Amino acid sequence: MAVFTPVSDDDARALLTRYPLGTLKSLRGISAGIENTNYFLDTDRGEYVLTLFEVLTREQLPFYIELMHHLAQRGIPVPEPQTRDDGTRLAELNGKPCAIVTRLPGAYVPDPGTAHCALAGATLARAHLAGSDFAIRQPNLRSLDWWLQTVPKVMPFLEPAQAELLAAEIAAQTEAAKAWPSLPSGPAHCDLFRDNVLFAGTREQPTMGGFIDFYFAGCDTWLFDVAVSLNDWCVLRETGEFIPELAQAWLSAYAAVRPFTDAEIRAWPMMLRGAALRFWLSRLYDFYLPRPAQTLKPHDPTHFERVLRARHQGDAPALPQIGGVR
């Protein structure tokens, strides 16, 4: 289980004395995730998630916590950070900053259909627009600067063909980044994989449970957020190639809420490659240079190598042009 910092029932009870959330009923570790320690925390008043932050600093955390609060207050289905008796939403437990957030309904769907993709796309567009007036600005900490810092760290572990691909792609993305300031931007999730979205209802008629795990969020181009999602939601696992009907459902639903601009249409193929590069790099780093943990199973980095190579083959679904005229 990816629990870096153990939390006992007594620890949780002491923490809850600073919140108007009732008394502890149960505390259970969550196995998913490799960045934070997470527990399901149930009280006699509701169901919550307790997160202890292992990487993010207390100074960085207000962006994530207040962004979720901002979105929840505007009707976006996200975990809502709970407010302590002193009016703050950040606490500390066992030497780590922490927060308690509402537990959303539903479950992760590993094999989403077109209805799931459409719900996710529309909800992400709503989240982008709802966050456009969020006052705190913090960059995506896993954007280009982090890529440039990480490439030299993982290069020694790569085969020659992989090293050649990585070197060429980071050079291409550095050049492409010159156009990013012209793209619509704002707070973005930056990690909206299928396991970070919960669905209720049935498979045939799903309903949106909500988006979770905002702790890679940052201010970035919204198109990057879309590209990250498409590269996970709408691809064949074996090859990284797109599944056209899933991609069309996802993009059409997003564009119906927030139409894509001409600049985004031009940037789209390179942005898909950039999103694949970001997760290839992070998975290479976690695989070859892991942090100590009780039990930690890094994701297979070769998956996003396949995705990146597929993007190099020109496998990019077209962004919808609402109304057919721009």
PyMOL commands that set and color helices and strands:
alter all, ss='L'
color gray80, all
select helices_A, chain A and resi 9-16+61-73+114-133+144-157+160-182+194-196+222-233+244-257+262-288+302-312+322-324
alter helices_A, ss='H'
color red, helices_A
select strands_A, chain A and resi 24-29+36-43+46-53+91-93+96-102+185-188+197-201+206-211+218-221
alter strands_A, ss='S'
color yellow, strands_A
deselect
rebuild
show_as cartoon
